[in-house]
C-alpha cells in the first residue's frame, strides 16, 4: 500500500477522518456523516480493511467499523489528522 493510494480518494479520506475521531461507527452512520452513498461507502471500507487500516465487527446484521490503531500506519494517519485539526 502506497500513501498516494490511501489519500487518492476523497471518500476514503472522509471515512478515515470520521473513524479517527469517533473510534467506532456503523456503516449507516459513516454513510450519513461522509455524505456518500451506501455502495461507495462499502467499497471504501473494504479497501481500507484490506489495507489494514480499518477493522469490522459483525453483530448479526449490524457492522461496526473502527480505526485499527494496532497498525502503525493507521496510528500515523490518526496523528496526521489530529495535527491538522489542532493547528
N, C-alpha and C positions, 0 to 999 in steps of 0.2 A: 504494500500500500504506500503510495506516494502522497505527500502532503497536498500536492495540487489536486489529486483525486478527491480527497476529503473535502476541500474547500471549493471545488469546482461547481458545486450545486448550491444555489441559494436556499433551496428547500432543505438540503442536508444540514446546512449551517443553522437554519432556523430551528430544526429539530434538536440539534446538538446543544444550542443555547438554552432551549427550554429544559432539556433534561439535565444540563449542567447546573441550572438554578433550582430545579424542582425535585431532584432526586428520582422520583418515580411518577409516571403518568400512564393512564391507559390510552389506547390508540384514538379513542374519540376525543379526548381532551387534547392530545397532541395535534390532531387534525384541526380542531377548532382554533386552538391558540396559534398554530403556524399558518392558518388560513390556506390550507392545502386540501385537495380532495382525498378521500379515503384511500383509493388505489395508489396515488402518488406517495402518500404518507407511508403506506405499507411497503412500497418498493424501496423508499429511502431507508426505512427501518431495517429491512432485510439486508441492504447493502451495508449499513452501519453494524449490524450484528455480525455479518461475515468478516468485516474489518476488525472485529473485536472491540469496538468502542461502546457498544450498547448490548445489554442482555435482556432477554424476555423471560417473564414468568407467566405461566398459564394457570388460571383458576377457573376450571370449566371452560366457558366460552369467553371469559374475560382475559385479556392480555395486558400485562403491565410491563412497561419498558423502563429501564433505568440506565444511567450512565455507568459504564463499567470502570470504576475508579481503581480497580486492581491492575488495570492496564496502564503502564506508564505514559503511553501516548494519549490516552483519554484524560489522565490526570493533567498532562501538559496543556491539552486543549482547554480544559476547565480553567486552568490558571491564566491562559491567554484571554478567555472571555472575561474573567474577573478583573484582569489588568485594564481592559478596555472599558468595562463598565464602571470601574472605580476611579479612573483617572483620565 
